[in-house]
Amino acid sequence: MADLVFVFFDPMGQALCKRTLTIVEKMWASHSEKIRLYLAKADEAGSETDRQKVLMQIVQELCKRPGLNRSGFDMPTIYLPDIMATKPTRCANQIEEACIEISKCIDQTVQNALNTLENDSELLREKVENILSLDAQARERNLKRKVRGVGLSCLGIILPLSLLTMIIVANSTEQAMERHLGYLSIYIHQFVMPIAAFWQLIPQEYHLQFILLCVGFSACCLILSRCFPLEKVLVPRELKSFKMASEVLKDTIAQKKTMYSAYLRQSVSEEDFRQ
């Protein structure tokens, strides 16, 4: 979509033909604030009186159209000066005003584009940061689930092993353990003997029930260790890409003023920029 629409009426041509005025009327209905009307080749319209007649004729034709009928038409006169002409013209040339209008529009468009760039970059950065935050939370939850799963798995494995060791130690003598395990039997006997004493406190008729209870508890622990599914998280390559994107967007937001200053340096002279 254009930011400005310049309509040039040629006093020597067919500027007021039906097709031209129809197009102008349709554009005026929806984009009147963007349309600028100019009398082109004003130096070829004759004397000042002739130019006024041309302007009045153009305004009259425009006012005949319902969509263009309004008061306060502003129609500057412009033309390209002939540097080879020997006779100066008294016609006012307002082409400089058209250039200023274009320059202002370009500046505003650049400013709007930079503002849009800043807003879009900020929006994208928030979305990227949100993705990274959700991924970090998911990784934290996965770590807790892994710790629970490993803990239950260890408990499910260590408990029956401890029970087996306790039964063996409780029913073996020190000499038998030393004969089969050597010097390790001393350390095993020291650590396991207190637990073996607990086994001996249990009445013999309840040994089977105790063993079944421990085995069942171990099985439950092993089953529960599988009941903590891990959430899907970003793979390292995706995580690296999102972090790089976040940094690039932060730099883009920070460089907005620098980019606009660079544009101004290209648009005006260095002396005017310092002023």
N, C-alpha and C positions, 0 to 999 in steps of 0.2 A: 504494500500500500504506500502510495506516494505521500510525502510530507507536505509538499507544496505543488499546486497546479497553476501554471502560468498560462493565461489566455491572451494571445497577441492578436489584436485587430489591425488588419492592414488597410489603411485608407484607400489604397489603390487597387485592392483586390476584391474578392468575394467574401469578405469577413462576415457580412450580415446575411449570408444565405441560410435557408431554412435548416439544412442539415447541421451547420455549425452551431446555430442557436439552440437547436434541439439537444445536441450533445452537452452544451454548456448548461442548459436548464436541468438536465438529468443529473449532472455532477453537482450542480448548486443545491439540489434538493437534499442531498445527504452529506456533502462535504463543502459547504459554503465557507467555513472558517479556513479552508486550505486554498481557496481559489483567489488568485490575484489577476486583475484585469489591467492590460496595458495597451496603449495605442502605439503600435510599432511603426517604424519608418516615418516618424512625425515630421522630420525635416523635409519629406517629399510631399507633405500635405498642402503646400503653398504658404500663404501668409498666415499671420496669427488669426485673422478673421476666418480664413478657410479651415484652420484647425479646429476652431471653436464650433464651426458648423458641422464638421465631421464628428466631433465629440457629441454634440447634441443629437445628431442623427443616430449614432450608435446607442446612446442612452435611451432615446425614444424607442428604438427597435427592441432593446432589452426590456423596457418597461411594458411592452405589449405582451410579453410572456408572463403568465400568472406566477410562475416560479421564480422569475427574476424581477418582478415589480416591487421595488423597494426604493427608499430615499437614501441619499448620501452615497452615491456611487463614487468610488475613488479610482480614477483611471489615469495614472501617470503617463507622460509621453516619453518615449525612449527611441533612440536611434543610434546607429554606429557612425561616429563622426568620420568624415572623409578628410584624411590628413593632406590630401592633394588638392583640396578645394581652395580656390583663391578668394572666394567671397564668403565671409563668415555668416553663419546663420544665427538668428535671434531666438530660435526655438529652444525652449528649456529641455535639457536632456537629463532625465531622472534615472538613467541606467545605473548610476552609482547606488541609488536607493534599492534597486532590485538586487544588486550584488550584496548589499548589507543585509537585505532580507534573507537571501540564500545563506550567507555566512552565519546569521543568527540561527537559522533553522538547522544548519549542519552542527553548530555548537550544541544546540539543544538535543539534537538526535544523538550526538556522541555522548552527552551527559546522561541521557536516558538509557543508552545502550550500556554505559558503564554502571549505572545504578541497577539496571536489570541483571547485568553480569554479577554484581555484588550480591543482589538478592538471591539469584539462582545458585550462586556458589555457596552462599550461606545455607540455603535450603538443602542442597546436595551434601554439604558438610555435616549438617545435622542428621541427615538420613544415614550417612556413612558412620558417624559416631554412634548412632543408635544401633546399627548392625554390629559394630565392634563391641558395644556395651552388652548387647544381648548375647553375643558369642562368649564374652568373658564370663558372664553370669552362668551360661550353660557349661562352660569349662569348670567353673567352681562347683557347680552341682554334680558334674560328672566325677570330679575328684572326691567329693564326699561319698558318692555312691561306690566308687572304687574302694575307698577305705572301708566302708561297711561290708562290701562283698569280700574283700581280702580278709577282714577280721573274722567274719562268719566262716569263711573257708578254712582259715587257720584253726579256729575253734573246733570245727567239725572234723579236722584231721588230727589235731593234737590231742583232743579228748580221748578218742579210742586208743591212740598210741600210748598215752599216759596210763590209761586203764590196763592195757596189755602189760606194760612195764611194771605197773604196781602189782599185778597178779603174779608175774614171774618172780619179782623180788620177794614178795610175801611168801611164796612157796619154795624159795631156794635158800640154801645156806650160803654163808660167806665163802666156804671152801669150794663149793660148786661154781659159784660165780667167778671166783679167782681162777679156777681151772679153765673155764671157758673164755673169760674176758681179760684175763691177765691183770695188769695194774689198773686198768680202767674200772675194774669192779669196785675198787675202793671209793672212787669219786661217785660212781653210780649208786653205790650203797649209801653214801652219805646224803645224797640229794633225794633219793627215792624212798629211803627207809621211813621218813616221817609220813609219807603218803601211804606206804605199805602198812604202817601202823593203823591208819584210818580204815584200810581194807579189813584188817583183822578185827576191828571193832564191830563190823557189820556181821550179824548172825549168819551162819553158813546157809540156812534155808532161804535167805534173801539175796544170796549172791547172784543167782540167775536173774532175778527181777532187776537188780541194780545194773547188771551188765546190759540187759535189754533196754533199760531206761537210758543209759549212757549212749548206747548205739542209736536208739531212736532220736535222742536229742542231737547227736552228731549229724544224723541224716537230715533232720529239720534244718540245722545250721547250713548244711551244704545246699539244700534246696532253696533256702531263703537267700543265700549268696547269689543265686541266679535271678533273683526277683528285683534287681535294680538295673533296668536297662539304661544305657547311656544315650544322651541326647545327641542329635546331629550337630556338629560344629564345623566351622570353616577349616578347610585343609590349609596347610602352611602356605601354599602358593596364593590361595584366595585371601588369606589373612594378610600376607605381605602386600598384595595389590590394594586392598582396602586401606591399609595404613599409608601406603604411598599416595593414594588418592586423597586421603584426608590432609596430608602435608601439602600437596599441590593446591588444594582448595584454600587452605589457610594462607599460603603464599599469594594466591590470586586475590583474595580479599584484602590482604595487606598492601598489595601493589596497585590498588585501584587509584589512589591519589597520584601515584607515580606515573601511571598510564595516562591519566588526564593531563598532567603537567607536560608529559612528552608530546601529547597531541597539541597542546597550546604552543609549545616551542616550534612545532612544524607549521602552525597556522599563522603565527605573527613573527615579527622580527625580534631579534634578541634584545634590542634596545627597548621596544614596546613591552616585552615580557618583563624586563627589569622594572619598568615603571609600574 
